[in-house]
Amino acid sequence: MLRARLVFYQGIRPWLGPLSASTIWGRDAKLKKLALAIGLMLAMSGLGMAQDNVLPEWLSQRKAREGKILVTFNKVPTTIDYELIGPIDVYARWFGSNATARALLAERARAMGANAVVETMIWQAPSFPVPAAPHAYGVAVRIPDIWDIERLADKWSSWE
């Protein structure tokens, strides 16, 4: 290790001038500039840090949503191209929550070939043999552009 340092210092010696402990550790501005330049080059080239294949946040979210159905209460804006597939009406035969109804809507939309359910309504109503079970209604649509689907989503929407 010491030999490698000496070879390194001898290789850059013509630029630095005489080497001593005081010039290496603090008084020599040339050494500081050279160390800064080497550090910047390593940082810009990516060699100075570990490289793990981390996706940007927006891309990792899109990968996580791949193959999922958007269930939203919103209407499709007129600026978005879409194909109307048809209305969906679902209900559970047992107790459940709104999440159960959204999952049923997404399951039916997937079977119809849709990638979004819009204008969703969810309510609790009697369903034999229980006093109240989740019911839901929505309109299945196919939106060809993934960016338009993500623009349609808001904080009350869910990916099922």
KAJO-V478091 format. One record per residue. RES is the residue in one letter. SS is DSSP state (2 for helix, 1 for strand, 0 for the rest). PSI is psi in whole degrees, 0 to 359 (NA if undefined). BURIAL is I if it has 16 or more other C-alpha atoms within 10 Angstrom, else O. Layout:
# KAJO-V478091
<<RES/SS/PSI/BURIAL> <RES/SS/PSI/BURIAL>>
This chain:
# KAJO-V478091
<<M/0/316/O> <L/2/322/O> <R/2/320/O> <A/2/321/O> <R/2/317/O> <L/2/318/O> <V/2/318/O> <F/2/312/O> <Y/2/323/O> <Q/2/327/O> <G/2/328/O> <I/2/4/O> <R/2/320/O> <P/2/331/O> <W/2/334/O> <L/2/335/I> <G/0/201/O> <P/0/141/O> <L/0/133/O> <S/0/171/O> <A/2/323/O> <S/2/326/O> <T/2/329/I> <I/2/320/I> <W/2/7/O> <G/2/328/O> <R/2/346/O> <D/0/113/O> <A/2/331/O> <K/2/319/O> <L/2/320/I> <K/2/318/O> <K/2/319/O> <L/2/317/O> <A/2/320/O> <L/2/317/O> <A/2/317/O> <I/2/317/O> <G/2/318/O> <L/2/319/O> <M/2/318/O> <L/2/319/O> <A/2/319/O> <M/2/328/O> <S/2/345/O> <G/0/4/O> <L/0/341/O> <G/0/1/O> <M/0/162/O> <A/0/138/O> <Q/0/107/O> <D/0/147/O> <N/0/80/O> <V/0/126/O> <L/0/150/O> <P/0/156/O> <E/2/317/O> <W/2/326/O> <L/2/322/O> <S/2/326/O> <Q/2/320/O> <R/2/321/O> <K/2/321/O> <A/2/331/O> <R/2/356/O> <E/0/128/O> <G/0/1/O> <K/0/161/I> <I/0/133/I> <L/1/125/I> <V/1/116/I> <T/0/156/I> <F/0/349/I> <N/0/158/O> <K/0/157/O> <V/0/125/I> <P/0/156/O> <T/0/344/O> <T/0/353/O> <I/0/131/O> <D/0/135/O> <Y/0/162/I> <E/1/123/O> <L/1/124/O> <I/1/315/O> <G/1/170/O> <P/1/153/O> <I/1/133/I> <D/1/119/O> <V/1/158/I> <Y/1/155/I> <A/0/154/I> <R/0/4/O> <W/0/172/O> <F/0/150/O> <G/0/179/O> <S/0/184/O> <N/2/330/I> <A/2/324/O> <T/2/317/I> <A/2/319/I> <R/2/320/I> <A/2/320/I> <L/2/319/I> <L/2/315/I> <A/2/320/I> <E/2/315/I> <R/2/321/I> <A/2/320/I> <R/2/319/I> <A/2/331/O> <M/2/349/O> <G/0/18/O> <A/0/162/I> <N/0/5/I> <A/1/149/I> <V/1/120/I> <V/1/168/I> <E/1/47/O> <T/1/140/I> <M/1/134/I> <I/1/135/I> <W/1/167/O> <Q/1/133/I> <A/1/162/O> <P/1/143/O> <S/1/111/I> <F/0/130/O> <P/0/15/O> <V/1/156/O> <P/1/332/O> <A/1/133/I> <A/1/156/I> <P/1/136/I> <H/1/152/I> <A/1/154/I> <Y/1/145/I> <G/1/174/I> <V/1/122/I> <A/1/131/I> <V/1/156/I> <R/1/119/I> <I/0/117/I> <P/0/330/O> <D/0/121/O> <I/2/328/O> <W/2/324/O> <D/2/323/I> <I/2/316/I> <E/2/329/O> <R/2/331/O> <L/2/333/I> <A/0/144/I> <D/0/191/O> <K/0/345/O> <W/0/354/O> <S/0/161/I> <S/1/150/I> <W/1/115/I> <E/0/NA/I>>
